[in-house]
Amino acid sequence: MTKAWERELTIEREEFRRILTRAEFTGEGDSLRGPVRWYRDDGKAVTATVEVTLTAAYPFAPPQVRIVDAGTPLTATFHRDRDGALCLWPADTPVENAPWCDPAQLLRRVVAWLQQTEAGWPGDSACDLERYLPTAGGLMLYDLPSLTATHGCVRTRTSPDRCLVTITGQAQAPPTGPQRRRHGTPTIGRRHRQLAWVADIGEVTQPIEDWASLRPLLGDDAGQVGRLIGAGVVEYLMLRYRRGSSSGVLALTARPSPNRQTPIEIQACEAADTSASTRLLRAGTTASELAGRKVAVVGAGAIGSFVADLLFRHGVRTLTLIDGQLLRPGNLVRHLAGEPCVGHPKVVAATRHLADLGFDTTGVEPRHDRLTTPQQTVTLLREHDLIIDATGDSRASSLLIWASNTVQRTVISVCVERHGGIIRVDRFPLRGHEQHDRPIPGQGDNQATEHGCDDPVSLTPPTAVIAAAQLACRVAIDDLTRECALPATLIDIVEPQEPPYDQRGLTWAALPANQHA
């Protein structure tokens, strides 16, 4: 029995075919061929023959379009797949009201592709040379700043499973003389194995599809590179190039080919830049500003560990983590760190996780300690731009609030209440005529206990912990960037409670105390 959604998709496909048929397209099944009229650079009208195939992904992906006959001599260059299918729209084109569902728009796009191809794609800046080559598995890592100043042979590091290759940028002179032979095969010394050749091949005006199309771009180095690949010395190529106003990096594996028609076989690898600038692209627009701020997180448990993680990801590089407890197995469900850190101080566990992000953590200071005295707390505030209280401890919180009002440094207190049903964030000291919301009355929540641990265990779920950390970070970034757009108290009702906490969602503005019921 045909399902309703299948019938709807069938009707949509049939309507697409019907419109193409009216445009003189013919064919059986999912593929149709027909004429597309277009004008060359010289103004002459020609008619191309085009094949349009509705794949199983349609309408959530464009139909496959291939040029059977361009109507004039034409060499396909960019914006196509290796199987000949045209790339008519960027991959991020919204599917809603997809332009490819309109056959007229589809054919106009084909005309534009033909005209652009004949013209040589003027002004095109797409740096996607990988798509025109067979692909190799794994990932190749490089540091773009060091790569830019490098030319020639460099060493690599390969993971044991060979899924990860790192271009080190450490120069390695290739062997200069003939190698010893064993059973007729050259013997290569360890330091001359698995090298990469790094070069800038300049502006690329044609896709690289094989060694023959790459060789001219290597210029005077082509002969040497070919010999080193043939000898098994160079196994990787890391090539910088330009397309229009953009620059790209093409990572290749290279090896002698068993095919006599071509001496070298190349394949494209997925490549990724490890530099801090690339990592920070996803950190948000405030990363550079936050890099100069000093923040302390007091309490590196569930909420505090995620607060530290989020702030570090956002760009805060000077972090002090304070907590006197060790990481227990039971903490792992709600903590940032994992099993290997059990038994270590929570601050050390969190710091190790931050180091795994690939940024410099020399500005992260783990203090396996507790706040207990006014002098200790005042000193902490004076050393930092902002303190986040994630202790869940009334004594530590009281100390921090007192010190905040005393030395006029910002403290942000975050907690979860009602088993994670309510999240609350307060900022101290108050600005101007601000007031904090009244305390949320307790309900005598039952707490679990863990064997070997004197402290009660909150039943707050991990989702509430992460949500609390996220809200605290929003308030912290608002203060650190001097945006000052958020109120002194934010309350997020995760699970509706009794009035006035019966509306799910975030309370953005705290009412003055005399307006509460």
N, C-alpha and C positions, 0 to 999 in steps of 0.2 A: 504494500500500500504506500503510495507516494505521500510524503509528508508535506505539510503546507509550505514550509520554507523552501523545499525542493521545487514545488510548483511555482513559487514566486521567482526563484532564480531562473527556472526554465523559461518563464514568460519574458524575463528581462533579456535573456540571451537570444530568444527568438525575435524579439523586437529589434535588437542590434543587428541581427542577420538580415532582417527584412529591410532595414534602411540601407545597409550596404548593398543589398541586391538591387535596390532602385538606383544605386550608383554604378550599376553594371558589374558588380562583383558576383562571381559564381563559384560553386564548389560544394563538396559534400562534407558532412560532419562538422567539426569545429573550425575548419580552415576555409577561407574564401580568398580568391584572387581577383584583382580588378585593376583598372587603370587609375593613375593619379597624374594629373596634368600639372606641370610646373615650368618655371622660366629660368633659363640659364643666365649667367652674368651678362652675356651678350644680348639678352632680350629675346632669344629664340625660345619658342615654346616646344617642349618635348613631353612625351607621355611615358611615365614609368609604369612598370607592372609590380604590384605590391601584394604580398600575402599576409593576411590578418588571421591570427589564430586565437580563439577564445580558450584560454587555459582553465584548469580547474580552479585557479585562484580568482578568476574574474567574478564579480566586479570589484573585488578588493585589491586587485592589481591590474595594471593595464594589459590589454591583449598583446601577444607577441606579434611584432611586425618585422617582416623581412623584405628586402628589396630583391625581387627576382630579376628585374632588368631596369636600370636607371633611365633608359631611353637615350643615353649618351654615355660615352666612356667616363667612368667615375670610379675612383678608388676610395673605398670606405676607410675612414681614419678613426676619428674619435667618436665617443658616445654610441658605442655598440658593445654587445657581448661577444665572447669568443665564438659562439655558435651562429653569429650573424644577426641576432635579434637587435633591433634598434633600442637605444635608451632615449625615450622621448620626454620623460618627466623625471625630475629629481625624486629620490627615494622618500623624501619627507613631504611630498605633495599630499595634502589632506584627501582622505577617501570620501569624506562627505562632499556631495555634489562633484564627484570625481570627473574631471574633464574628459577622460578617456571613455566614459560611458556615452558620450555624444559622438557618433561616427563622423560628423562633419568636423568637429574639433580635432578628432584623431587624425583625419586626413590632412587637415591644415598643418598639424604638427609634423606629419611626414614630409609635406612640401618644404617646411622650414628646415628640416634635417637635411634634405637633399641640397637645398640652396647653401646652407652653411658648410656642408661637406665640400661642395664644389669650390667655395670661397676659401677653404682652409681653416674654418672656424676662427675667424678674426676676433681678437679680444677674449677668447675662451681661456678660462683660468682653472679648469678642472684638473686637479692633481690626483689622478686615479689610474696611473699606469699599471697597477697590479691587475686590473681587470682584463688586460689583453694577453695575459700569460697563464700557463698552467700553474696551479698553486701547490705549494709544499705545506705540510703541516707545521705546527709550532708557532712560536712568537719570537721575534728578534728585537732586542732592546738596544737602545743607543741613547747617548746624552748629546742633545743637539748642539749646545755651545762648544763642547770639545770636538764634536764631529766636524763642525764648520771650519776649524783650523787644521784639519787632518787631511793628508793625502798619502796614499800608498798602503803598504801592508801594516795591519795592526793585529794584535792578539784578540782572541775571543775566549769566553767561558761558556761551557755547555753543561746544562743540567744532566744528571745521570740518565734521565729518560729521554734526553735530546729534544724535549718539547720547548726548551727555553735556551736561546743563544744570546749572550750579551757581548756587544761590541765594546771592548774596553777602552779604545783610544790609545792604548799603549803601543807605540811603534815597535815593529819587529822587522828587521832587515831580512829579505828573502835569501835563500841559499844562493851563493854566487858561482859555485862550481858544480861539476857533475856529481851526482849522489852515488854512494855505493850501491851495488846491485846484488840482490839475492834471488837466485832462480830467475834471473832476467828482469826482475821488477825493481824499480828504484826504491831504495830505503831512505825514508825521510826521518830526520831527527825530531824528537818530541816538540822542540820549540818552533819547528817549522811546519807543524800540523794545524789544521783547522784555522788558518788565518783568514782574515777578511781584507778585501781591497776597498779602500774608501776613496771616492773621487767626486768631483763636481763635473757633471756632463753638460751643464749649461741649459740653454733653451731647447726644449723637445718639441718638434713640429710634426712628428709621426709617432704612432704607438710603437713600443718595443714589444715584439712578439717572439723573438728568438735571438740567438747569438749573432746571426747575420745582421739584424737590424740594430743590435746594441754595439757591435764592434766599431763602427765609424764614430760613435759618440765618445768612445774612450780615447780617440785621438792617438797621439804618439805612444800612449801606454798600452794600446790594444795588443801588440805583439807580446809584450812581457806578461800582461795579464793572462793571455791565452796560454802561454807556456807554463805559468805557475798553476793554472787550473788543470792543465793536462798532466802536470807532475804530481797533482794531489796536494800541493802546498796551500793554495787558496781555495777555500770551499764556499766562501760567502762574498757577496758584493753589496756594498752599502753606497748608494749613488744619490747625491743631491742633484736636483734639477729644477727648472723653472717652466711654468706655463702661464704666459701672460703676466698678470700682476701677482701671481701666487708662486710659492715655492713648495717643493715636496721632497720626500725621501723614498727611494725605491730599494727595498731589501730583496736580495735574490740568493738562492743557493745555486752553485755552479759545480759541474762535474764533467769529466770526459764522457762523451756520448757514445753508446754502442752503435748508433746509426752513422754509417759512413758519409751520409749526405751533409751532416753538420758535425763539426768536431767537438762542440761543447753544448751541453744541455743546461738550460737555465729555468728556474721556477721561482715564482713570486712567493714571498713570506709576508705574513702580517707583521707589521713593525710598530713599535711604540716608543715614544720619547720618554725618558725617565727624568728629565730635568724638572727642577722645582717650578719653573714658570709654567710648564705644561700641566703639572699636577694642580697648580693653583687656578687654572682656568675654571674649575668647577667649584671653587671655594666661595664665590660670590663677589660682589663689587666692593665690599668693605675689607677684603683681605689685607691689602696694603696698609690701610689705616690701623687695623687691629694688630698688625705685626709689631707695632711699637708700644703696645699696652702691656701692663703687668697685672696678672690676675692670679689670685689664690683660690683654690677650691678646698674648703674644709669639709672633710667627710668624703672619702674615696670609695664608698660602698656602691650600692645599686645606682642611685640617682647621680651621685658625685662622679662616678667613673664615666658615665655617659655624658655628663656635663663637660668634663675635661676633654673627652673625645670630640664632642661637637665644637667646642671652642677652638681646639687645635686644628680641626679640619677647616674652620672658618678663617684661620690665619693667625690666631693668638700664638705667639712663639715663646713668651716668657710666662711659664705656668709654675705655680707652687702647689703641690698636692700634699695635704696634711691628713693623716689618719693613723691611729694607733693600733689598728687591728690587723690580724693575719687573714688571708683569704682561705675560707673553708669550702669544702665540697658543696655544702648546701647553698653557698653564696652564688654559685655559678649560673643558676637559672636566671638571676636578675643582674649579674655583674658583666662588665665589659670583657674581662679576662676569661681564659679557658683553663682546662684541667692542668696543663703544665705549670701554671702559676700557683697552684694550691700549696699552702704552707708558707708562701712568701708574703711580706707586707702588702696590703691592698694598694698602697701608693706605688710600690715597685711593680706590681702586676699591671696597673694602669699605664705606667710609664713604658713598660715593655711593649704594650699594645700600640701606644703612640709611635714608638720607634718603627714598628712594622709598616707604618704608612709611607715611609721613605723620606720623611723630612728630617731636618736637623733637630735633635732633641736636647742639645746641650743647654738650652734655656729652660728645660723642664726639671724642676727640683722635687724629688720625692722625700717628704719628711715623715718618717715613722714616729709620730708624736701626737699629742693631744693638746688642745687649748684648755688651760686651767686657770691662768692668772690674768688680771687686768693688764699688767705690764707686757706680758707676752702678746696679748691680743692687740694692744695699741701699737706695738712695734710692727706687728704683721700688717696692720692697716696702713701705717705710714710707708711701708715698703712697696705697697701695691696700689694700683689705680682702682681696683675693685675686688671685693671678696664675695664668694658665693658660699653660703651656708647650706650644705646638704647633709648635715649631721643627723637631723631628726632627734637631737638631744637638747632638751630645754635649757640645761646649764650652759652649754656651748653657745646656743642661740642667744641667750640673755647676755652673755659676755660680748658677743659680736654686735648686738644691737646697741648696747651701752657704749662700746668703743666707737661705733659709727657716729652716734650723736655727739660723742666727745671730740673726735678729731675731724669730723665732717668728711669722712670717706665713705664711698658707697658700699653697702652690704646688701646682697640679694639673698633672701631666705626662701627656700623651696621645700615643700613637703607634700605628701599625699595623705589623705584622710579617708575614713570610711572604707577601708580595704581597697583604696584606689578609686573610689567613686567620686571623690572631689580632689582636685589639684589646686594648690594655692601657692602663689608667689608674691612676696612682699619686698619692697625696696625701701631702704633706710639710707640717710635721713629723709624726711619729707621735704618737698620743695614748696615754698610759698604757702598757699592755703590748702594744700593737699591734706587728706586724711586717709588713714588705713580703714579697710572694712573691718567690721567687728569680728572677733574670733568665732570660728565655726564650732558650735557646741558638739561635744563628743556624744557617742551613743553607747559607751561601754563596750567597745569592740573587743571580741575575744581574740587573744593572740596565741599562736601555737608556740611550742617550745621544742628545742632541738637538744638531743642528748649531748652532753659535754659542753653545752653553751649556756651561760647564765642568763643571757639577754633574751627577751621574748622575740619571736619571729613574726613580722607582719605578714599578713596574707595578701598583700598587694600584688597583683599580677604584673608580669614583665611589661605589658603594653602601657600600663599606667606609669611605670617607672620611666620608660622612654619618653612618654608624653610630657611628664613633669620636667625631665631634663631639657627637652626641646623648648618648653615655655620659659624656663629659667634662662636659657641661652638667648632667647629673643629679647628678654628684658635686659640682660647683660649687654648685648650688642647695641641696643637702643641707648644705653647709658655710655658705653665706651666710645661710640661714634658721636656723642653729643646730640643725638637726634631728639631725645627727651620727648617722645611722642606717646609713651605708655604711662598709665597711671601708677600710683603707689601700690595698689593691690590688684592682682589679677586672679580670678577664680574660674576654674574650668570644671563645669559639672559633667563628669563622664557618665555617671549613672544618676538619674533624677532622684532627689531625696524629698524631704518635707519642705514646704515653703520657708524661706524664699529660695531654696536650692532645688526647685522642682522643674526648672527649665534647662534642658540639655544644651551645653555650649559654653562659650567663653564670655565672662563679664568683663567688659573693657574699661569701665570707669567705676571706681568705688564711690559710694555715696558718703557725704558727711555723716558723722556719727549721730547727730541729732535727727536724721531723717530715717534711721532704721526703726523698724517696728520694735 
